[in-house]
Amino acid sequence: MPRPDGLRRNENWLAGPYSLEKYFRHFFRPGFLEQPEWLPEGADGAVLPETRALLALQDELKPFFQGSCTVSTSAAASSS
């Protein structure tokens, strides 16, 4: 789930050129407890509004399959 603050914090990495060093120095990802997808205690432990919204949407749509997507640095570099 995109977060405007996360996008802002990733500007140095997203601007390219892409390298492992630049990734490790500038890639931002919030801590586990601040990630909407993180549910160590199950749905009853959802405290973030983003998590509750995501769970409500899943309850409403009842998706057959759900997965996460990560773009590799080589794919991101070739698309720019």
TIVO-2410 file (N, C-alpha, C; in nm, 3 decimals):
# residues 80
REC num residu      c1      c2      c3 atome chaine
REC   1      M   0.085  -0.116   0.000     N      A
REC   1      M   0.000   0.000   0.000    CA      A
REC   1      M   0.091   0.123   0.000     C      A
REC   2      P   0.085   0.204  -0.104     N      A
REC   2      P   0.172   0.321  -0.113    CA      A
REC   2      P   0.144   0.422  -0.002     C      A
REC   3      R   0.249   0.481   0.047     N      A
REC   3      R   0.236   0.583   0.150    CA      A
REC   3      R   0.310   0.707   0.101     C      A
REC   4      P   0.245   0.824   0.103     N      A
REC   4      P   0.312   0.946   0.055    CA      A
REC   4      P   0.443   0.974   0.129     C      A
REC   5      D   0.447   0.951   0.259     N      A
REC   5      D   0.571   0.977   0.332    CA      A
REC   5      D   0.679   0.879   0.291     C      A
REC   6      G   0.643   0.755   0.263     N      A
REC   6      G   0.740   0.656   0.216    CA      A
REC   6      G   0.794   0.692   0.079     C      A
REC   7      L   0.707   0.741  -0.008     N      A
REC   7      L   0.751   0.783  -0.141    CA      A
REC   7      L   0.850   0.898  -0.130     C      A
REC   8      R   0.820   0.993  -0.043     N      A
REC   8      R   0.910   1.107  -0.022    CA      A
REC   8      R   1.045   1.060   0.032     C      A
REC   9      R   1.042   0.967   0.125     N      A
REC   9      R   1.167   0.917   0.184    CA      A
REC   9      R   1.247   0.831   0.087     C      A
REC  10      N   1.185   0.783  -0.019     N      A
REC  10      N   1.254   0.701  -0.118    CA      A
REC  10      N   1.300   0.779  -0.241     C      A
REC  11      E   1.282   0.910  -0.240     N      A
REC  11      E   1.318   0.989  -0.358    CA      A
REC  11      E   1.464   0.971  -0.399     C      A
REC  12      N   1.556   0.968  -0.302     N      A
REC  12      N   1.698   0.952  -0.337    CA      A
REC  12      N   1.726   0.819  -0.405     C      A
REC  13      W   1.654   0.715  -0.366     N      A
REC  13      W   1.675   0.585  -0.428    CA      A
REC  13      W   1.605   0.577  -0.563     C      A
REC  14      L   1.484   0.631  -0.573     N      A
REC  14      L   1.406   0.621  -0.696    CA      A
REC  14      L   1.462   0.704  -0.809     C      A
REC  15      A   1.542   0.806  -0.778     N      A
REC  15      A   1.595   0.894  -0.881    CA      A
REC  15      A   1.700   0.825  -0.969     C      A
REC  16      G   1.752   0.711  -0.923     N      A
REC  16      G   1.853   0.641  -1.001    CA      A
REC  16      G   1.984   0.719  -1.000     C      A
REC  17      P   2.090   0.670  -1.058     N      A
REC  17      P   2.102   0.536  -1.114    CA      A
REC  17      P   2.094   0.430  -1.004     C      A
REC  18      Y   2.053   0.312  -1.041     N      A
REC  18      Y   2.027   0.207  -0.943    CA      A
REC  18      Y   2.152   0.125  -0.914     C      A
REC  19      S   2.182   0.110  -0.787     N      A
REC  19      S   2.294   0.027  -0.745    CA      A
REC  19      S   2.260  -0.030  -0.607     C      A
REC  20      L   2.326  -0.138  -0.570     N      A
REC  20      L   2.303  -0.195  -0.438    CA      A
REC  20      L   2.341  -0.097  -0.329     C      A
REC  21      E   2.450  -0.025  -0.347     N      A
REC  21      E   2.492   0.072  -0.246    CA      A
REC  21      E   2.386   0.180  -0.228     C      A
REC  22      K   2.335   0.233  -0.338     N      A
REC  22      K   2.233   0.338  -0.328    CA      A
REC  22      K   2.106   0.282  -0.265     C      A
REC  23      Y   2.070   0.160  -0.299     N      A
REC  23      Y   1.953   0.095  -0.240    CA      A
REC  23      Y   1.969   0.084  -0.089     C      A
REC  24      F   2.082   0.031  -0.043     N      A
REC  24      F   2.102   0.011   0.101    CA      A
REC  24      F   2.111   0.143   0.178     C      A
REC  25      R   2.163   0.246   0.114     N      A
REC  25      R   2.178   0.375   0.183    CA      A
REC  25      R   2.049   0.458   0.184     C      A
REC  26      H   1.963   0.440   0.082     N      A
REC  26      H   1.850   0.532   0.067    CA      A
REC  26      H   1.712   0.468   0.065     C      A
REC  27      F   1.702   0.336   0.056     N      A
REC  27      F   1.569   0.273   0.050    CA      A
REC  27      F   1.502   0.282   0.186     C      A
REC  28      F   1.378   0.329   0.187     N      A
REC  28      F   1.303   0.341   0.312    CA      A
REC  28      F   1.189   0.241   0.314     C      A
REC  29      R   1.176   0.172   0.424     N      A
REC  29      R   1.060   0.086   0.452    CA      A
REC  29      R   1.033   0.100   0.600     C      A
REC  30      P   0.908   0.132   0.638     N      A
REC  30      P   0.878   0.148   0.781    CA      A
REC  30      P   0.899   0.017   0.857     C      A
REC  31      G   0.913   0.029   0.987     N      A
REC  31      G   0.926  -0.088   1.073    CA      A
REC  31      G   0.803  -0.177   1.062     C      A
REC  32      F   0.817  -0.303   1.101     N      A
REC  32      F   0.707  -0.399   1.085    CA      A
REC  32      F   0.576  -0.350   1.146     C      A
REC  33      L   0.582  -0.293   1.264     N      A
REC  33      L   0.458  -0.251   1.330    CA      A
REC  33      L   0.390  -0.133   1.260     C      A
REC  34      E   0.462  -0.066   1.171     N      A
REC  34      E   0.407   0.047   1.097    CA      A
REC  34      E   0.365   0.008   0.955     C      A
REC  35      Q   0.372  -0.119   0.921     N      A
REC  35      Q   0.334  -0.165   0.788    CA      A
REC  35      Q   0.192  -0.220   0.791     C      A
REC  36      P   0.105  -0.168   0.704     N      A
REC  36      P  -0.035  -0.213   0.706    CA      A
REC  36      P  -0.053  -0.363   0.685     C      A
REC  37      E   0.040  -0.427   0.615     N      A
REC  37      E   0.026  -0.570   0.586    CA      A
REC  37      E   0.069  -0.658   0.702     C      A
REC  38      W   0.131  -0.601   0.804     N      A
REC  38      W   0.187  -0.678   0.915    CA      A
REC  38      W   0.081  -0.705   1.020     C      A
REC  39      L   0.045  -0.831   1.039     N      A
REC  39      L  -0.057  -0.869   1.136    CA      A
REC  39      L  -0.008  -0.984   1.223     C      A
REC  40      P   0.088  -0.959   1.312     N      A
REC  40      P   0.140  -1.069   1.392    CA      A
REC  40      P   0.037  -1.128   1.488     C      A
REC  41      E  -0.064  -1.051   1.524     N      A
REC  41      E  -0.166  -1.099   1.619    CA      A
REC  41      E  -0.298  -1.127   1.550     C      A
REC  42      G  -0.300  -1.128   1.418     N      A
REC  42      G  -0.423  -1.153   1.345    CA      A
REC  42      G  -0.505  -1.026   1.330     C      A
REC  43      A  -0.621  -1.039   1.267     N      A
REC  43      A  -0.706  -0.924   1.236    CA      A
REC  43      A  -0.749  -0.847   1.360     C      A
REC  44      D  -0.765  -0.915   1.474     N      A
REC  44      D  -0.808  -0.846   1.596    CA      A
REC  44      D  -0.702  -0.750   1.648     C      A
REC  45      G  -0.578  -0.767   1.607     N      A
REC  45      G  -0.470  -0.680   1.653    CA      A
REC  45      G  -0.443  -0.563   1.561     C      A
REC  46      A  -0.525  -0.542   1.458     N      A
REC  46      A  -0.503  -0.434   1.363    CA      A
REC  46      A  -0.524  -0.298   1.430     C      A
REC  47      V  -0.418  -0.220   1.433     N      A
REC  47      V  -0.427  -0.088   1.498    CA      A
REC  47      V  -0.417   0.026   1.398     C      A
REC  48      L  -0.347   0.007   1.288     N      A
REC  48      L  -0.335   0.114   1.189    CA      A
REC  48      L  -0.464   0.130   1.110     C      A
REC  49      P  -0.504   0.254   1.083     N      A
REC  49      P  -0.624   0.275   1.002    CA      A
REC  49      P  -0.610   0.213   0.863     C      A
REC  50      E  -0.488   0.215   0.808     N      A
REC  50      E  -0.465   0.155   0.676    CA      A
REC  50      E  -0.490   0.004   0.680     C      A
REC  51      T  -0.451  -0.059   0.790     N      A
REC  51      T  -0.472  -0.203   0.805    CA      A
REC  51      T  -0.620  -0.235   0.815     C      A
REC  52      R  -0.691  -0.158   0.896     N      A
REC  52      R  -0.835  -0.181   0.910    CA      A
REC  52      R  -0.908  -0.159   0.777     C      A
REC  53      A  -0.866  -0.058   0.700     N      A
REC  53      A  -0.928  -0.032   0.569    CA      A
REC  53      A  -0.899  -0.147   0.473     C      A
REC  54      L  -0.775  -0.197   0.474     N      A
REC  54      L  -0.737  -0.308   0.388    CA      A
REC  54      L  -0.816  -0.434   0.424     C      A
REC  55      L  -0.830  -0.462   0.552     N      A
REC  55      L  -0.906  -0.580   0.596    CA      A
REC  55      L  -1.055  -0.566   0.559     C      A
REC  56      A  -1.110  -0.447   0.575     N      A
REC  56      A  -1.251  -0.425   0.538    CA      A
REC  56      A  -1.272  -0.446   0.389     C      A
REC  57      L  -1.177  -0.399   0.308     N      A
REC  57      L  -1.188  -0.418   0.164    CA      A
REC  57      L  -1.179  -0.566   0.128     C      A
REC  58      Q  -1.089  -0.639   0.194     N      A
REC  58      Q  -1.078  -0.782   0.168    CA      A
REC  58      Q  -1.205  -0.856   0.211     C      A
REC  59      D  -1.264  -0.815   0.323     N      A
REC  59      D  -1.389  -0.877   0.368    CA      A
REC  59      D  -1.501  -0.852   0.268     C      A
REC  60      E  -1.500  -0.731   0.210     N      A
REC  60      E  -1.605  -0.696   0.114    CA      A
REC  60      E  -1.587  -0.767  -0.019     C      A
REC  61      L  -1.463  -0.768  -0.070     N      A
REC  61      L  -1.439  -0.825  -0.203    CA      A
REC  61      L  -1.412  -0.975  -0.203     C      A
REC  62      K  -1.367  -1.027  -0.090     N      A
REC  62      K  -1.334  -1.169  -0.076    CA      A
REC  62      K  -1.249  -1.219  -0.193     C      A
REC  63      P  -1.127  -1.165  -0.207     N      A
REC  63      P  -1.043  -1.204  -0.320    CA      A
REC  63      P  -1.004  -1.352  -0.315     C      A
REC  64      F  -0.996  -1.411  -0.432     N      A
REC  64      F  -0.954  -1.551  -0.444    CA      A
REC  64      F  -0.805  -1.564  -0.414     C      A
REC  65      F  -0.727  -1.463  -0.459     N      A
REC  65      F  -0.582  -1.466  -0.443    CA      A
REC  65      F  -0.533  -1.327  -0.405     C      A
REC  66      Q  -0.438  -1.322  -0.316     N      A
REC  66      Q  -0.375  -1.196  -0.279    CA      A
REC  66      Q  -0.225  -1.219  -0.274     C      A
REC  67      G  -0.149  -1.127  -0.331     N      A
REC  67      G  -0.004  -1.140  -0.329    CA      A
REC  67      G   0.061  -1.003  -0.326     C      A
REC  68      S   0.184  -1.000  -0.286     N      A
REC  68      S   0.261  -0.876  -0.286    CA      A
REC  68      S   0.345  -0.872  -0.412     C      A
REC  69      C   0.371  -0.753  -0.459     N      A
REC  69      C   0.451  -0.733  -0.578    CA      A
REC  69      C   0.570  -0.645  -0.545     C      A
REC  70      T   0.687  -0.688  -0.583     N      A
REC  70      T   0.808  -0.610  -0.563    CA      A
REC  70      T   0.877  -0.596  -0.697     C      A
REC  71      V   0.914  -0.474  -0.731     N      A
REC  71      V   0.984  -0.449  -0.855    CA      A
REC  71      V   1.133  -0.453  -0.826     C      A
REC  72      S   1.206  -0.533  -0.901     N      A
REC  72      S   1.350  -0.541  -0.880    CA      A
REC  72      S   1.415  -0.415  -0.933     C      A
REC  73      T   1.534  -0.385  -0.886     N      A
REC  73      T   1.605  -0.265  -0.930    CA      A
REC  73      T   1.637  -0.274  -1.079     C      A
REC  74      S   1.662  -0.392  -1.131     N      A
REC  74      S   1.693  -0.403  -1.274    CA      A
REC  74      S   1.567  -0.376  -1.358     C      A
REC  75      A   1.451  -0.419  -1.311     N      A
REC  75      A   1.327  -0.391  -1.383    CA      A
REC  75      A   1.294  -0.243  -1.375     C      A
REC  76      A   1.315  -0.182  -1.260     N      A
REC  76      A   1.288  -0.039  -1.245    CA      A
REC  76      A   1.382   0.043  -1.333     C      A
REC  77      A   1.507   0.002  -1.341     N      A
REC  77      A   1.604   0.074  -1.422    CA      A
REC  77      A   1.572   0.065  -1.570     C      A
REC  78      S   1.525  -0.052  -1.614     N      A
REC  78      S   1.496  -0.069  -1.758    CA      A
REC  78      S   1.367   0.000  -1.800     C      A
REC  79      S   1.279   0.033  -1.702     N      A
REC  79      S   1.153   0.097  -1.739    CA      A
REC  79      S   1.165   0.248  -1.744     C      A
REC  80      S   1.278   0.305  -1.700     N      A
REC  80      S   1.291   0.450  -1.701    CA      A
REC  80      S   1.353   0.501  -1.829     C      A
***
